[in-house]
């Protein structure tokens, strides 16, 4: 971690940082929270907590900025996002490394996360010229009907620690080109990442003489998030996190009839058929299970394996797990870094115990690592367990590298197992059998928002809408037509005739 200081300096990070920004101004804080690296347990910096008074200043500034920003033509808004994308290219290495220092994912994954930000900026630039409405025929002569889309106002974004920069950018880039302004609360576990992003966007605001308030950040624990969920000035709250958190946010926002975009937990499975390419399958399954130390919402949690290839898959997985290198994620020879904190380690250990209590058996034993290089206490061994799908612990999402194995006989049984959880984010099937692949993708197949063939459950691309069904929340971010959540639809009818015929042929005449 010898270059940490230079990384922080290049991103404008100090030892003590204000955590509330109205765009160009940073508000003084009374209370602070610590940013601790899961890599070695060292203190990276301190970040100010947003008070209720400062939150009100942020909201007032954002509301005023919206009045100006919505008047800027959409392609011009796209130009601002393009410039932000260029700034991210310039800072990609430093920001990617900060993600690694603060969150603990590998440096390659940190760079990949920043690349996602760049990609969504590119997508948003093109989108700024494609915010299309529809024209439809009217039943009344001399009338024209069409629909158009308008900005909604202030978008509240609550993001999680596991993707501390990309998820915010998925939301903000699309919201900005839609004419909205954003207030972002990043995770209290990775607050420096949000400060770095704000510094980078601040450069764009200053260089273009734009009003502050187009992008604002707040920091703190769940109480700061409650300011946003209860605030009627925020028509849309986009929240990424656990199902428990999402239910609280969804209920709170629904009580005031606001909109939510919820990206919640996953319990993702890969079905492995007798016709699967096992070499490719093992690579996808292992990366899905241990990438980001199992802390992706799309991490592979379950392998549903046909009985004819079950033993072979189990043997190959065990061999692959024996080659996994665990350690400092800045060392690119390592495959897996630490969990985010001791609370996550405790949840991992509890899950291992629950597997044993419910009658599961371990193919690859887990455990907490200790000794040189593991002093932070956040490093664990990836585990593989043979289980039944109905086990209570299997039905839950444990944000850690625990992979569950189970057998199936028929493709319909496999799909039932895949769908037999309350989460519905990502899913995959490994097969060279066209009929099985199409069955999996049909309306009778996977019930998840993402369904893949011959790739794993993680690693979504920007071009497709990202999100899931059931208790994953039903939200969609990123590509396709996900932009529509950040705008309001308006249907317009223009009468250019000299009479006033009523719809449905209703007669309402006067003498």
Helices and strands as residue ranges (DSSP letters): H 4-10, E 16-17, E 20-21, E 26-27, E 32-36, E 43-48, H 52-69, H 74-103, H 107-127, E 135-136, E 143-151, E 154-158, H 166-177, E 181-185, H 191-207, E 215-218, H 222-229, E 236-240, H 243-255, E 259-263, E 268-272, H 278-290, G 291-294, E 300-306, H 310-321, H 342-357, E 361-364, E 367-368, E 380-381, E 383-386, H 392-395, E 402-408, H 411-419, E 423-424, E 426-430, H 434-441, E 450-453, E 465-466, E 469-470, E 477-478, G 482-486, E 487-495, G 503-505
